[in-house]
């Protein structure tokens, strides 16, 4: 039998039993290494109820969150930040980080550094980059869509339609509704990526309206990657703004042989043709940042157009600048902390993590194809760390916190689950998951 089956990790019965009756804070009786961790001496019963969470975090396979604890150097950096008051009293990043702030208690210099470093990874031209750190990936998407709508409606004199697929993150639907935009559904290929033919057809139905197109680099459930070049080809001759939602994949693709799929400039040089106008990347997904935050990066040209129109309507004089952000007060601690993840050493760690997750995704996919063909496992492309398959038992879904959806398969809709291989998911944990699938089938 295969290597995963020969290993004696947690079986389904042990995992399921440990989860039974766990409520909101499930606790496994034994960690993956077979240890029973000692509960810390906690006075607050709410904290005691959470005491088992650190020992089970590596079992979460269904959502795009890196549960690995950051290295000790990160917490040393936090202590340095605390020494100058960050996290000790009120700091606020209100305003445009590229303008002078009347409020000295900010970390705008860290925001500019983040945008510069990550902008270079995504091959934005150095002279044509703007951005900031937002509260979340959805917050970054909101700024991208608002910027696009403002630019397109301001210059065309008519509201744009918004084009995206059913595979896009659900927040895009909410934001389209929030902004009062007419949603135009675009078809997909079987793997979940946007169909350029469908996009061209839908665009032709509205020849006089500008187009706000959302490209997803790593769709929520299937892990598909929309082609920026195909989207640009469909938009030739149209007034358009392209926003990229790369919440998870934007973290690791720059460190892989597939980096060019995410480049803002077609050939990666400052003279290359632009392929999109703004991008949203989540900090808490691939990177392992311990709280939700998001990168928002746009071209400076797009921001300048937006800011000119924005300033005609909004002028918070008491800030002594027109910030160009939707949110007023913004977190100053997160940019200062997240800059730790933008150093050369951090990028080296991220390259290792990116290599690991794609290698281990290939491993799990091969094992599932070989040993569990009845689950019909699918991996959208070699770029993806996501595998989706027919939904297993509720015990396995709960034990590994698998996300589930009902999707079309072979002409009918069936419940599916997916595994997203993140840096915290060791080969042992993945083998444990495969062994539990085998136990379920045998039982």
C-alpha positions as CSV (number, residue, x, y, z in Angstrom):
1,X,0.0,0.0,0.0
2,X,1.1,3.6,-0.4
3,X,3.3,5.6,1.9
4,X,0.5,7.6,3.4
5,X,-1.4,4.4,4.3
6,X,1.5,2.8,6.1
7,X,1.9,5.7,8.5
8,X,0.1,5.5,11.8
9,X,-1.2,9.0,12.5
10,X,-4.6,10.0,13.9
11,X,-7.3,7.8,12.4
12,X,-10.8,9.0,11.7
13,X,-12.2,7.5,14.8
14,X,-9.7,9.3,17.1
15,X,-10.2,12.6,15.3
16,X,-13.9,12.4,15.2
17,X,-14.1,11.4,18.9
18,X,-11.9,14.2,19.9
19,X,-14.2,16.6,18.1
20,X,-17.4,15.2,19.5
21,X,-19.3,17.7,21.7
22,X,-16.6,20.3,21.2
23,X,-18.9,23.2,20.5
24,X,-17.4,26.4,19.2
25,X,-13.9,25.5,20.4
26,X,-13.2,21.9,19.5
27,X,-10.3,20.3,21.3
28,X,-8.5,17.2,20.2
29,X,-7.5,14.9,23.0
30,X,-4.2,14.2,21.4
31,X,-2.2,16.5,19.1
32,X,-0.9,15.2,15.7
33,X,2.3,14.1,17.4
34,X,0.3,12.0,19.9
35,X,0.9,14.3,22.8
36,X,-1.8,15.5,25.3
37,X,-0.8,19.2,25.8
38,X,-1.0,20.5,29.3
39,X,-3.7,23.2,29.7
40,X,-2.2,26.5,30.8
41,X,-3.3,27.9,34.2
42,X,-6.0,30.4,33.0
43,X,-8.4,32.1,35.3
44,X,-10.9,33.2,32.7
45,X,-13.2,30.3,31.7
46,X,-13.6,31.7,28.2
47,X,-9.8,31.4,27.7
48,X,-9.8,27.9,29.2
49,X,-12.3,26.9,26.5
50,X,-9.8,28.1,23.9
51,X,-6.8,26.4,25.4
52,X,-6.7,23.5,23.0
53,X,-6.8,25.6,19.8
54,X,-3.0,26.0,19.4
55,X,-2.6,22.2,19.3
56,X,-5.1,21.7,16.6
57,X,-4.4,24.6,14.3
58,X,-2.4,22.6,11.8
59,X,-5.4,20.4,11.1
60,X,-7.3,23.2,9.3
61,X,-7.1,22.2,5.6
62,X,-10.2,23.8,4.2
63,X,-9.6,27.6,4.2
64,X,-6.8,29.8,2.8
65,X,-5.2,30.8,6.1
66,X,-1.6,30.0,7.0
67,X,-1.8,28.8,10.6
68,X,1.9,28.6,11.1
69,X,3.2,30.8,14.0
70,X,5.5,33.5,12.7
71,X,9.2,33.1,13.5
72,X,10.6,34.5,16.8
73,X,12.1,37.5,14.9
74,X,8.6,38.7,14.2
75,X,7.8,38.9,17.9
76,X,11.1,40.6,18.5
77,X,10.2,43.2,15.9
78,X,6.8,43.7,17.7
79,X,8.7,44.4,20.9
80,X,10.8,47.0,19.1
81,X,7.6,48.6,17.8
82,X,6.1,48.6,21.3
83,X,9.2,50.4,22.5
84,X,8.3,53.5,20.4
85,X,4.6,53.3,21.5
86,X,3.0,51.2,18.7
87,X,0.3,49.1,20.2
88,X,0.7,51.0,23.5
89,X,-1.3,54.1,22.7
90,X,-3.3,55.5,19.8
91,X,-1.6,55.7,16.4
92,X,-3.7,56.3,13.3
93,X,-2.8,56.0,9.6
94,X,-5.6,58.3,8.4
95,X,-4.9,59.9,5.1
96,X,-2.8,59.3,2.0
97,X,0.5,57.7,3.0
98,X,2.2,59.7,0.2
99,X,1.1,63.1,1.5
100,X,2.3,64.9,4.6
101,X,0.2,64.0,7.6
102,X,-0.8,66.6,10.1
103,X,-0.9,63.8,12.7
104,X,2.5,62.6,13.6
105,X,1.4,59.3,15.2
106,X,1.3,57.3,12.0
107,X,3.3,54.6,10.2
108,X,3.0,55.9,6.7
109,X,6.7,55.3,6.0
110,X,6.1,51.5,6.5
111,X,3.1,51.6,4.2
112,X,5.1,53.3,1.4
113,X,7.8,50.6,2.0
114,X,5.3,47.8,1.7
115,X,3.8,49.2,-1.5
116,X,7.3,49.7,-3.0
117,X,8.5,46.2,-2.2
118,X,5.4,44.3,-3.2
119,X,4.7,46.6,-6.1
120,X,8.2,45.6,-7.4
121,X,7.2,41.9,-7.0
122,X,4.1,42.4,-9.1
123,X,6.2,44.4,-11.6
124,X,4.5,47.7,-11.3
125,X,6.7,50.4,-12.7
126,X,8.5,52.1,-9.9
127,X,7.4,55.6,-11.0
128,X,3.8,54.4,-11.4
129,X,2.8,52.8,-8.1
130,X,0.5,53.8,-5.3
131,X,-1.2,52.0,-2.4
132,X,-1.7,51.4,1.2
133,X,-2.5,48.6,3.8
134,X,-6.2,48.0,4.2
135,X,-8.2,46.2,6.9
136,X,-8.7,43.1,4.8
137,X,-8.8,41.7,1.3
138,X,-12.4,42.7,0.9
139,X,-11.5,46.3,2.0
140,X,-8.8,46.3,-0.8
141,X,-11.4,45.0,-3.3
142,X,-13.8,47.7,-2.2
143,X,-11.2,50.4,-2.9
144,X,-10.3,48.9,-6.3
145,X,-14.0,48.7,-7.4
146,X,-14.7,52.2,-6.0
147,X,-11.7,53.6,-7.8
148,X,-12.6,51.9,-11.1
149,X,-16.3,53.1,-10.9
150,X,-15.2,56.6,-10.1
151,X,-12.7,56.8,-13.0
152,X,-15.0,55.2,-15.6
153,X,-18.2,57.1,-14.7
154,X,-16.2,60.4,-14.4
155,X,-14.7,60.2,-17.8
156,X,-17.5,58.4,-19.7
157,X,-20.4,60.2,-18.0
158,X,-22.2,56.9,-17.5
159,X,-22.0,54.2,-14.8
160,X,-19.9,51.2,-15.8
161,X,-21.2,47.6,-15.7
162,X,-19.2,45.2,-13.6
163,X,-18.1,41.9,-15.1
164,X,-17.0,38.9,-13.1
165,X,-17.7,35.2,-12.9
166,X,-19.7,33.1,-10.4
167,X,-16.3,31.7,-9.2
168,X,-15.2,35.1,-7.9
169,X,-15.2,35.7,-4.2
170,X,-18.7,36.4,-2.7
171,X,-17.6,39.8,-1.5
172,X,-17.4,41.0,-5.1
173,X,-21.2,40.5,-5.4
174,X,-21.7,42.4,-2.2
175,X,-19.5,45.3,-3.3
176,X,-21.2,45.5,-6.7
177,X,-24.5,45.8,-4.8
178,X,-23.1,48.4,-2.4
179,X,-21.8,50.5,-5.3
180,X,-25.0,50.2,-7.3
181,X,-23.4,48.6,-10.3
182,X,-25.1,46.4,-12.8
183,X,-23.6,42.9,-12.6
184,X,-22.9,41.1,-15.8
185,X,-22.1,37.4,-15.3
186,X,-19.3,36.0,-17.4
187,X,-19.1,32.3,-18.2
188,X,-16.2,30.1,-17.2
189,X,-14.3,27.1,-18.5
190,X,-14.7,23.8,-16.8
191,X,-11.8,24.5,-14.5
192,X,-13.4,27.7,-13.2
193,X,-11.3,30.4,-15.0
194,X,-13.0,33.2,-16.9
195,X,-14.0,32.5,-20.5
196,X,-12.6,35.2,-22.8
197,X,-15.2,34.3,-25.4
198,X,-18.0,34.8,-22.9
199,X,-16.5,38.1,-21.7
200,X,-16.3,39.3,-25.3
201,X,-19.9,38.3,-25.9
202,X,-21.2,40.0,-22.8
203,X,-19.2,43.2,-23.6
204,X,-20.8,43.2,-27.0
205,X,-24.2,43.4,-25.4
206,X,-23.4,46.7,-23.8
207,X,-21.3,48.5,-26.5
208,X,-21.7,52.0,-25.1
209,X,-21.0,51.4,-21.4
210,X,-17.6,51.3,-19.8
211,X,-16.5,48.0,-18.3
212,X,-15.2,47.4,-14.8
213,X,-13.7,43.9,-14.9
214,X,-12.7,41.8,-11.9
215,X,-10.1,39.2,-12.7
216,X,-9.6,36.5,-10.0
217,X,-6.2,35.0,-9.6
218,X,-7.1,32.0,-7.5
219,X,-10.9,31.5,-7.4
220,X,-12.4,30.9,-4.0
221,X,-13.4,27.2,-4.2
222,X,-11.7,25.8,-7.3
223,X,-8.5,27.7,-7.3
224,X,-8.7,28.7,-10.9
225,X,-6.7,31.6,-12.5
226,X,-8.2,34.1,-14.9
227,X,-6.0,35.0,-17.8
228,X,-5.1,38.7,-17.7
229,X,-3.9,38.6,-21.4
230,X,-7.1,37.1,-22.6
231,X,-9.1,39.7,-20.6
232,X,-7.1,42.5,-22.2
233,X,-7.6,41.0,-25.6
234,X,-11.3,41.1,-25.1
235,X,-11.2,44.7,-23.9
236,X,-9.4,46.1,-27.0
237,X,-11.2,49.3,-28.0
238,X,-13.3,49.5,-24.9
239,X,-13.1,52.0,-22.0
240,X,-12.3,49.7,-19.1
241,X,-10.7,49.3,-15.7
242,X,-9.4,45.9,-14.5
243,X,-9.1,45.1,-10.8
244,X,-7.4,41.9,-9.8
245,X,-8.4,39.9,-6.7
246,X,-5.4,37.8,-5.8
247,X,-6.2,37.3,-2.1
248,X,-4.3,34.1,-1.6
249,X,-2.3,33.5,-4.9
250,X,-0.9,37.0,-4.8
251,X,1.1,35.9,-1.8
252,X,2.9,32.9,-3.3
253,X,2.8,33.2,-7.1
254,X,5.5,35.8,-7.3
255,X,7.9,33.3,-5.7
256,X,7.2,30.5,-8.3
257,X,7.9,29.9,-12.0
258,X,4.4,31.2,-12.6
259,X,5.2,34.8,-11.4
260,X,4.5,36.3,-14.8
261,X,0.9,35.4,-14.6
262,X,0.5,38.2,-12.0
263,X,2.8,40.9,-13.5
264,X,1.1,44.3,-13.9
265,X,3.2,44.9,-17.0
266,X,3.0,42.4,-19.8
267,X,6.8,41.7,-20.1
268,X,7.7,42.6,-16.5
269,X,9.4,45.8,-17.6
270,X,8.4,49.4,-16.9
271,X,7.7,49.9,-20.7
272,X,5.5,46.8,-21.0
273,X,1.8,47.2,-21.7
274,X,-0.3,47.4,-18.5
275,X,-2.5,44.4,-17.8
276,X,-4.5,45.7,-14.8
277,X,-5.1,48.9,-12.8
278,X,-5.2,47.7,-9.2
279,X,-4.7,44.5,-7.1
280,X,-5.9,43.2,-3.8
281,X,-3.8,40.7,-1.8
282,X,-4.6,39.4,1.7
283,X,-1.9,39.6,4.4
284,X,-3.4,36.9,6.6
285,X,-3.6,34.1,4.0
286,X,-0.4,32.9,2.5
287,X,1.9,35.1,4.6
288,X,0.7,33.9,8.0
289,X,0.2,37.4,9.4
290,X,-1.8,36.9,12.6
291,X,-4.7,39.2,11.9
292,X,-6.8,40.2,8.8
293,X,-5.2,42.9,6.6
294,X,-4.9,43.6,2.9
295,X,-2.5,45.1,0.4
296,X,-4.0,47.5,-2.1
297,X,-1.8,48.6,-4.9
298,X,-2.7,50.6,-8.0
299,X,-0.9,52.5,-10.7
300,X,-0.2,56.0,-9.7
301,X,-1.8,57.1,-13.0
302,X,-5.1,55.4,-11.9
303,X,-4.9,57.0,-8.5
304,X,-4.3,60.4,-9.9
305,X,-7.3,60.2,-12.2
306,X,-9.4,58.9,-9.3
307,X,-8.1,61.6,-6.9
308,X,-8.9,64.4,-9.2
309,X,-12.6,63.2,-9.5
310,X,-12.8,62.3,-5.8
311,X,-11.5,65.8,-4.7
312,X,-14.4,67.4,-6.6
313,X,-16.8,65.8,-4.2
314,X,-14.9,65.1,-1.0
315,X,-12.7,67.5,0.9
316,X,-12.2,66.8,4.6
317,X,-10.5,70.1,5.2
318,X,-9.8,69.3,8.9
319,X,-7.3,66.6,7.7
320,X,-5.4,69.2,5.7
321,X,-5.4,66.8,2.7
322,X,-7.8,64.9,0.5
323,X,-6.8,61.3,1.3
324,X,-8.4,59.4,-1.5
325,X,-9.3,56.4,0.8
326,X,-12.8,55.3,1.7
327,X,-12.0,54.7,5.3
328,X,-10.9,57.6,7.5
329,X,-9.1,56.1,10.4
330,X,-6.8,53.3,9.4
331,X,-4.7,50.8,11.5
332,X,-1.2,52.0,12.0
333,X,0.1,48.9,13.8
334,X,-0.6,46.4,11.1
335,X,1.6,48.1,8.4
336,X,4.5,48.4,10.9
337,X,4.1,44.7,11.8
338,X,3.6,43.5,8.2
339,X,6.7,45.1,6.9
340,X,8.5,42.2,8.6
341,X,7.0,40.0,5.8
342,X,8.5,42.2,3.1
343,X,12.2,41.8,3.8
344,X,14.7,39.9,1.7
345,X,14.8,37.2,4.4
346,X,11.0,37.0,4.5
347,X,10.9,36.7,0.7
348,X,13.3,33.8,0.9
349,X,11.1,32.0,3.5
350,X,8.1,32.7,1.2
351,X,9.9,31.1,-1.7
352,X,10.5,28.0,0.4
353,X,6.8,28.0,1.5
354,X,5.6,28.5,-2.1
355,X,7.7,25.6,-3.3
356,X,6.4,23.4,-0.4
357,X,2.7,24.0,-0.9
358,X,2.8,23.4,-4.7
359,X,4.9,20.3,-4.2
360,X,2.6,19.0,-1.5
361,X,-0.5,19.9,-3.5
362,X,0.9,17.7,-6.3
363,X,1.5,14.9,-3.8
364,X,-2.1,15.0,-2.4
365,X,-3.6,15.3,-5.8
366,X,-1.7,12.3,-7.1
367,X,-2.6,10.2,-4.1
368,X,-6.3,11.1,-4.4
369,X,-6.3,10.3,-8.1
370,X,-4.7,7.0,-7.5
371,X,-6.5,5.8,-4.4
372,X,-9.8,7.8,-4.3
373,X,-11.0,8.1,-7.9
374,X,-14.6,7.8,-6.7
375,X,-14.1,11.3,-5.1
376,X,-13.3,12.8,-8.6
377,X,-10.5,15.1,-7.3
378,X,-9.8,18.1,-9.4
379,X,-6.8,20.5,-9.4
380,X,-7.5,23.5,-11.7
381,X,-3.9,24.0,-12.7
382,X,-0.3,23.5,-11.6
383,X,-0.5,27.1,-10.2
384,X,-3.1,26.1,-7.7
385,X,-2.7,24.8,-4.1
386,X,-6.4,23.8,-4.1
387,X,-8.0,20.4,-4.7
388,X,-11.7,19.9,-4.8
389,X,-13.6,16.6,-4.7
390,X,-16.8,15.0,-3.8
391,X,-17.7,15.7,-0.2
392,X,-16.6,13.0,2.3
393,X,-18.3,12.3,5.6
394,X,-19.2,15.1,8.0
395,X,-16.7,13.7,10.5
396,X,-13.8,14.4,8.0
397,X,-15.3,17.7,7.0
398,X,-15.4,18.8,10.7
399,X,-12.1,17.3,11.7
400,X,-10.2,19.2,9.0
401,X,-12.5,22.2,8.8
402,X,-13.1,21.6,5.1
403,X,-15.1,24.2,3.1
404,X,-18.0,22.7,1.2
405,X,-20.1,23.8,-1.7
406,X,-22.6,22.3,-4.1
407,X,-21.2,22.5,-7.6
408,X,-22.0,21.0,-11.0
409,X,-20.2,17.8,-11.8
410,X,-20.9,15.6,-14.8
411,X,-24.2,17.3,-15.5
412,X,-25.6,17.4,-12.0
413,X,-25.1,19.4,-8.8
414,X,-23.3,17.5,-6.0
415,X,-21.8,18.5,-2.6
416,X,-18.1,19.0,-2.8
417,X,-15.3,19.9,-0.4
418,X,-11.8,21.2,-1.0
419,X,-8.4,21.1,0.6
420,X,-6.1,24.1,0.4
421,X,-2.5,23.2,1.1
422,X,-1.0,25.9,3.2
423,X,2.5,26.2,4.7
424,X,1.3,24.9,8.1
425,X,0.0,21.7,6.6
426,X,2.9,19.3,7.0
427,X,3.3,16.1,5.0
428,X,2.4,14.2,8.1
429,X,-0.9,16.1,8.5
430,X,-1.7,15.5,4.8
431,X,-0.9,11.8,5.2
432,X,-3.2,11.8,8.2
433,X,-6.0,13.3,6.0
434,X,-5.5,10.6,3.3
435,X,-5.4,7.9,5.9
436,X,-8.8,9.1,7.3
437,X,-10.2,9.0,3.8
438,X,-9.0,5.4,3.6
439,X,-10.5,4.5,7.0
440,X,-13.8,6.0,5.9
441,X,-13.9,3.9,2.8
442,X,-12.9,0.8,4.6
443,X,-15.5,1.4,7.3
